[in-house]
Every structure is written in structure tokens, then in C-alpha cells.
């Protein structure tokens, strides 16, 4: 009989703990005026979030304060992959009260008062939406995949964080671009390819393809475009040096620029005129361009491509969950009009 009673107690206690339940997204503002969005600012960036429910005159919360502060410091004080919040649970803890508490007990994690939306969050736990309420201080640990462990006893926070760290998610940034073609006809679609690659390595190089709207597009990181060190977008050209886009008129225009009789007014024109790749415009460029037009050269010297991307290398900075449009221009080497 005693054994069955203990089993029943254990089952009742276990049913009161929440493990793996998804926590809704929320937005709060700390006592310094900084806004924090659970999903967008933390979970989407694979950060674990630890919440301490407290109030400023709660004796156990005061006793726990130095230990919670040390835990915050041990995990990088918000600069690494774990962020800490203190969220009040009573309607009389406004910004001044929470600020005074932080100063008195040396609390430097994100403090959320009534002014910052604390009650809307804490009441959802107190009202039983996420299981039984265990008073203050109570601790919640939220994993990047949005699942939470609640309640977590203070001595079990390290283990809970370890479990939460193992539940990382992959939230991609969507990039798209439609290159602007300068003085080009027809579209050099078959002569160029775009690739995503690490900035300081030539491997891997993953081709970026067009979507149904004729835009180049990719999601990074993703299964198709895995995470890499300092990702950049580059363009490659497989066309021969001569195309119908260039003619003797281009030679005349470049010559006038060199002589100071009619300067090239656009950066893309200067880039197109540099056909030998020495980063300056001289008579050597005129000589090369003549030989290309006459068919003596089938390639530009010094590995100068038939088509150039401006910029040559486009760095990307992921912004999880967002869509970013890249700006890339294309010129035909030698074509300045």
C-alpha cells in the first residue's frame, strides 16, 4: 500500500513538470529600455534563454541573487550562447523598483519590470498555462527549438542548459538578387554563373540558381548551402573575350578618356575599360582590345573574365528569418558605351 502511494505521488509530481512544451514568442523591454524578442533575437540565433521569475522583496529571491548573478557570468554574461532574464511577478515592481534591486544585489542580467511587460509573461505561468506554479524564485530554460524545461531547480540549471544547447535549429536567411546589366545586349545568362563560397577558400563552391521569377536566390544556411566561414557570392564567366557588345567605338571612347578629352563618367565604365586587369587605364588596354576585336586574342590577359561582377566579391551577413536583396552589377569587359 505504501509503495503504491509513493508511486502515485511521484506520478502526480512528474505530471506537474513541463518538459518539451513549446513556449510562445514574446517581446519584453528591460529596465534600460532595450527591447528583446524571444524568437527573433535569441532562439533564431541558437541562443538558450534562462528566465528567473522573482519579485524585489521576495526573501528567497534575494538569497538566490548572488548565485544567479554568478551563473550569468559563468555563461558569458549574454555574450555567448546563453542569455539570462529576471522577470518580476508582482504588479508593484516597476522600473525604479527593479533597478534598485539590481543595484543593491549586483544583478546585471536583463531585468524586466511591470513597465517592460513582465506581468503578461509571468501570469501565463502563474495561471497554469504551462503547468503548476511553484512560486518565486522559479526558473525556466528555453531551447533554440522553442521547447522549454519548467520548473528547473537552481541546482539543475547547468544540466538543463546542456540539454537545451543540444536542441539547436537552423533558421536561414533568404538572399536574392537580379544583377543590373550595364550596356549589355543580349542578356549574358548562358555566359555567367554565380556561386556561394568561403571568402578565403575555393572549396566548396555551390552554384546559385534562378527561381521562377528569374531571380538568383538561395537560403543560407540550409541543406543546399551549408554553413561556411565568411561566405561570399562570386561570379564566374565562361565566355570568350570577344562578343558583339564590343567594337572600335569602345576603343575610341577609352582613348579619349586616357587623353583627357572625354572622361568615363561611371565606375562600371572604368571597370569595363580595364581589359588587362592592372587597375589603371593605359595604351596597353587599347592594344589588348584591338587584338580581341581582330580575333588575335580569344581571352583577356591576366585571367580577366569576359564579364565582370561589381563588386567582384559580395560578402553576406546572415539575418535569420529575414530576406535580403543583394546588389550586383555586371559589365562586359571592353564595352563602355
C-alpha positions as CSV (number, residue, x, y, z in Angstrom):
1,X,0.0,0.0,0.0
2,X,2.8,2.4,1.0
3,X,4.7,1.6,-2.3
4,X,1.6,2.3,-4.4
5,X,1.1,5.7,-2.5
6,X,4.7,6.7,-3.2
7,X,4.2,5.8,-6.9
8,X,1.1,7.9,-7.1
9,X,2.9,10.9,-5.5
10,X,5.8,10.5,-8.0
11,X,3.3,10.4,-10.9
12,X,1.5,13.5,-9.7
13,X,4.8,15.4,-9.3
14,X,6.0,14.3,-12.7
15,X,2.8,15.5,-14.3
16,X,3.4,18.9,-12.9
17,X,6.7,19.4,-14.7
18,X,6.8,20.7,-18.2
19,X,9.5,19.2,-20.5
20,X,9.4,19.7,-24.2
21,X,6.4,22.0,-24.4
22,X,6.7,24.9,-26.8
23,X,6.9,28.3,-25.3
24,X,5.1,31.1,-27.3
25,X,7.1,34.0,-28.7
26,X,7.1,37.1,-26.5
27,X,8.5,40.6,-26.5
28,X,9.7,42.4,-23.4
29,X,11.6,45.6,-22.6
30,X,14.3,45.7,-19.9
31,X,14.8,48.5,-17.4
32,X,17.4,50.1,-19.7
33,X,14.8,50.5,-22.5
34,X,16.1,47.7,-24.7
35,X,13.5,45.5,-26.4
36,X,14.0,41.7,-26.5
37,X,12.1,39.3,-28.8
38,X,12.4,35.7,-27.7
39,X,12.4,34.1,-31.1
40,X,14.0,36.7,-33.3
41,X,16.7,37.9,-31.0
42,X,17.7,34.7,-29.2
43,X,16.2,31.4,-30.3
44,X,16.6,32.0,-34.0
45,X,20.2,32.7,-33.3
46,X,20.6,29.4,-31.4
47,X,20.8,31.0,-28.0
48,X,19.4,29.3,-24.9
49,X,17.3,31.6,-22.7
50,X,17.1,31.2,-18.9
51,X,14.3,33.1,-17.0
52,X,14.2,33.6,-13.3
53,X,10.8,34.6,-12.0
54,X,11.2,36.8,-8.9
55,X,10.0,39.9,-7.1
56,X,12.1,42.5,-5.4
57,X,11.0,41.9,-1.8
58,X,11.0,38.1,-2.1
59,X,13.4,36.7,0.6
60,X,14.3,33.5,-1.3
61,X,14.9,35.6,-4.5
62,X,17.2,37.9,-2.6
63,X,19.1,34.9,-1.1
64,X,19.5,33.4,-4.6
65,X,20.5,36.7,-6.3
66,X,24.4,36.3,-5.9
67,X,24.2,32.7,-7.2
68,X,22.1,33.6,-10.2
69,X,24.4,36.5,-11.0
70,X,27.4,34.2,-10.9
71,X,25.6,31.7,-13.1
72,X,25.0,34.6,-15.6
73,X,28.7,35.5,-15.5
74,X,29.8,31.8,-15.9
75,X,27.8,31.6,-19.1
76,X,29.4,34.7,-20.7
77,X,27.1,37.4,-19.4
78,X,25.0,37.3,-22.5
79,X,27.9,37.5,-24.9
80,X,27.9,33.8,-25.7
81,X,25.1,31.3,-26.4
82,X,23.0,31.7,-23.2
83,X,21.0,34.7,-22.2
84,X,19.5,35.4,-18.7
85,X,16.4,37.3,-17.7
86,X,14.9,38.3,-14.4
87,X,11.2,38.8,-14.7
88,X,9.1,40.2,-11.8
89,X,5.8,38.6,-10.9
90,X,4.0,41.3,-8.9
91,X,2.2,44.4,-10.1
92,X,4.2,46.8,-7.8
93,X,7.6,46.2,-9.3
94,X,8.1,49.0,-11.8
95,X,11.3,50.1,-13.4
96,X,12.6,52.0,-10.3
97,X,12.0,49.1,-8.0
98,X,13.7,46.6,-10.3
99,X,16.6,49.0,-10.9
100,X,17.0,49.5,-7.2
101,X,17.0,45.7,-6.7
102,X,19.7,45.3,-9.4
103,X,21.9,47.9,-7.9
104,X,21.5,46.6,-4.3
105,X,22.2,43.0,-5.2
106,X,24.6,43.5,-8.2
107,X,22.3,42.0,-10.8
108,X,23.5,42.7,-14.4
109,X,21.3,40.3,-16.5
110,X,18.2,41.6,-18.3
111,X,15.7,42.9,-15.7
112,X,12.1,43.0,-16.7
113,X,9.6,45.0,-14.7
114,X,5.9,45.7,-15.0
115,X,6.8,48.6,-17.3
116,X,8.5,46.2,-19.6
117,X,5.8,43.6,-19.9
118,X,6.7,41.2,-17.0
119,X,3.2,40.5,-15.9
120,X,1.9,39.3,-19.2
121,X,4.7,36.7,-19.3
122,X,4.7,35.7,-15.6
123,X,0.9,35.4,-15.4
124,X,0.8,32.8,-18.1
125,X,2.9,30.6,-15.8
126,X,1.0,31.6,-12.7
127,X,-2.3,30.9,-14.4
128,X,-1.3,27.3,-15.1
129,X,-1.0,27.5,-18.9
130,X,2.4,25.9,-18.6
131,X,1.7,23.7,-15.6
132,X,1.7,24.3,-11.9
133,X,3.1,27.5,-10.4
134,X,6.0,26.9,-8.0
135,X,6.3,30.4,-6.5
136,X,9.5,32.5,-6.6
137,X,12.2,32.1,-7.5
138,X,11.2,29.8,-10.4
139,X,13.4,29.0,-13.3
140,X,12.6,28.3,-17.0
141,X,15.2,27.1,-19.5
142,X,14.2,27.5,-23.2
143,X,16.0,25.8,-26.0
144,X,16.5,27.2,-29.5
145,X,13.9,24.8,-30.9
146,X,11.4,26.7,-28.7
147,X,10.9,23.8,-26.2
148,X,11.3,24.5,-22.5
149,X,12.0,22.9,-19.3
150,X,9.9,24.1,-16.3
151,X,10.3,24.3,-13.5
152,X,14.1,23.9,-13.2
153,X,15.6,23.8,-9.8
154,X,18.5,26.1,-9.4
155,X,21.0,23.3,-8.9
156,X,19.8,21.7,-12.1
157,X,20.2,24.8,-14.3
158,X,23.6,23.6,-15.8
159,X,22.1,20.3,-16.8
160,X,19.0,22.0,-18.3
161,X,21.2,24.4,-20.3
162,X,23.3,21.5,-21.6
163,X,20.1,19.7,-22.8
164,X,18.8,23.0,-24.4
165,X,22.1,23.5,-26.2
166,X,21.6,20.2,-27.9
167,X,18.4,21.4,-29.5
168,X,19.7,23.9,-32.0
169,X,17.8,24.9,-35.0
170,X,18.7,26.0,-38.5
171,X,17.0,29.3,-39.4
172,X,18.0,30.5,-42.8
173,X,18.4,34.0,-44.3
174,X,16.9,34.2,-47.8
175,X,19.0,36.1,-50.3
176,X,18.0,37.1,-53.8
177,X,19.3,39.4,-56.5
178,X,18.7,40.3,-60.1
179,X,22.0,41.6,-61.5
180,X,21.9,45.0,-63.2
181,X,23.3,44.7,-66.7
182,X,25.2,47.8,-67.9
183,X,25.4,48.4,-71.6
184,X,24.8,44.7,-72.3
185,X,22.7,43.2,-75.1
186,X,21.7,40.4,-75.1
187,X,21.5,39.2,-71.5
188,X,24.7,37.1,-70.9
189,X,22.7,34.5,-69.0
190,X,24.4,31.5,-70.5
191,X,27.9,33.0,-70.1
192,X,27.8,33.7,-66.3
193,X,27.3,31.7,-63.1
194,X,27.1,32.8,-59.5
195,X,28.5,30.8,-56.6
196,X,28.5,30.8,-52.8
197,X,31.9,30.0,-51.3
198,X,34.1,30.7,-48.3
199,X,35.9,34.0,-48.6
200,X,39.4,32.6,-48.1
201,X,38.9,29.2,-49.8
202,X,37.9,27.9,-53.2
203,X,36.1,25.0,-51.8
204,X,33.2,24.4,-51.6
205,X,31.7,26.4,-54.4
206,X,27.9,26.0,-54.7
207,X,26.1,27.4,-57.7
208,X,23.3,29.8,-57.1
209,X,20.3,29.2,-59.4
210,X,17.4,31.3,-60.5
211,X,13.9,30.9,-59.2
212,X,10.6,31.1,-61.2
213,X,10.7,34.9,-61.0
214,X,14.1,34.8,-62.8
215,X,15.9,35.9,-59.6
216,X,19.0,34.3,-58.3
217,X,18.1,33.1,-54.9
218,X,19.4,30.9,-52.0
219,X,18.7,30.2,-48.4
220,X,21.8,30.3,-46.1
221,X,22.5,28.3,-44.1
222,X,20.5,25.3,-45.4
223,X,21.0,21.8,-46.6
224,X,21.8,23.1,-50.1
225,X,24.0,25.9,-48.8
226,X,25.6,24.7,-45.6
227,X,27.3,27.0,-43.1
228,X,30.8,28.1,-44.2
229,X,33.5,30.5,-42.9
230,X,32.9,34.1,-44.1
231,X,30.5,33.3,-47.0
232,X,30.7,35.4,-50.2
233,X,29.0,35.5,-53.6
234,X,31.2,35.5,-56.7
235,X,30.5,35.4,-60.4
236,X,32.3,33.3,-63.0
237,X,32.3,33.9,-66.7
238,X,32.8,31.2,-69.3
239,X,32.5,33.4,-72.5
240,X,35.3,34.2,-74.9
241,X,36.8,37.7,-74.8
242,X,35.1,38.9,-77.9
243,X,31.3,39.3,-78.1
244,X,29.2,41.6,-80.3
245,X,28.9,44.0,-77.4
246,X,32.4,45.5,-78.1
247,X,33.5,47.4,-81.2
248,X,36.0,50.0,-82.4
249,X,33.8,52.7,-80.8
250,X,34.8,51.4,-77.4
251,X,38.5,51.8,-78.3
252,X,37.8,55.5,-79.3
253,X,35.9,56.2,-76.1
254,X,38.7,54.7,-73.9
255,X,41.4,56.5,-75.9
256,X,39.6,59.8,-75.3
257,X,39.5,59.0,-71.6
258,X,43.2,58.3,-71.5
259,X,43.9,61.6,-73.3
260,X,41.6,63.6,-71.1
261,X,39.3,64.5,-73.9
262,X,36.2,62.8,-72.6
263,X,36.3,61.1,-69.2
264,X,34.4,57.9,-68.5
265,X,31.7,59.1,-66.1
266,X,30.6,55.8,-64.5
267,X,32.5,53.4,-62.3
268,X,31.2,50.5,-64.3
269,X,32.7,52.0,-67.5
270,X,36.1,52.3,-65.8
271,X,35.9,48.7,-64.7
272,X,34.9,47.6,-68.2
273,X,37.7,49.6,-69.8
274,X,40.4,47.9,-67.7
275,X,40.8,44.9,-70.1
276,X,44.3,43.9,-68.9
277,X,43.5,43.8,-65.2
278,X,46.2,46.2,-64.0
279,X,43.7,48.5,-62.2
280,X,44.5,51.5,-64.5
281,X,43.7,52.7,-68.0
282,X,46.6,53.0,-70.4
283,X,47.6,52.4,-74.1
284,X,48.1,48.8,-73.1
285,X,44.3,48.4,-72.7
286,X,43.7,49.8,-76.2
287,X,46.2,47.3,-77.7
288,X,44.6,44.4,-76.0
289,X,41.1,45.4,-77.0
290,X,42.2,45.9,-80.6
291,X,43.6,42.3,-80.7
292,X,40.4,41.0,-79.1
293,X,38.2,42.7,-81.8
294,X,40.5,41.4,-84.6
295,X,40.4,37.9,-83.2
296,X,44.1,37.7,-82.2
297,X,43.1,37.2,-78.6
298,X,40.3,34.8,-77.5
299,X,40.9,35.6,-73.8
300,X,41.8,38.7,-72.0
301,X,45.3,38.6,-70.3
302,X,45.9,38.1,-66.6
303,X,42.7,35.9,-66.2
304,X,40.5,39.0,-66.7
305,X,37.0,37.5,-67.3
306,X,34.8,38.3,-70.3
307,X,32.1,39.6,-67.9
308,X,32.8,41.3,-64.6
309,X,30.7,41.5,-61.4
310,X,30.8,44.7,-59.5
311,X,31.6,44.2,-56.7
312,X,33.8,41.3,-57.6
313,X,33.1,39.7,-54.2
314,X,29.9,40.2,-52.3
315,X,30.0,39.3,-48.6
316,X,26.8,38.2,-46.8
317,X,25.9,38.6,-43.2
318,X,23.1,36.2,-42.1
319,X,20.0,37.7,-40.5
320,X,18.0,34.6,-39.5
321,X,14.4,34.6,-40.8
322,X,14.9,37.7,-42.9
323,X,15.0,38.3,-46.7
324,X,17.9,40.3,-48.0
325,X,18.4,41.7,-51.5
326,X,21.9,41.8,-52.8
327,X,23.1,44.5,-55.3
328,X,25.4,43.1,-58.0
329,X,26.2,44.9,-61.3
330,X,27.5,43.2,-64.5
331,X,29.7,44.7,-67.2
332,X,31.1,43.3,-70.4
333,X,34.9,43.7,-70.3
334,X,35.7,46.2,-73.1
335,X,32.2,47.5,-73.5
336,X,32.0,51.2,-72.3
337,X,29.1,52.6,-74.4
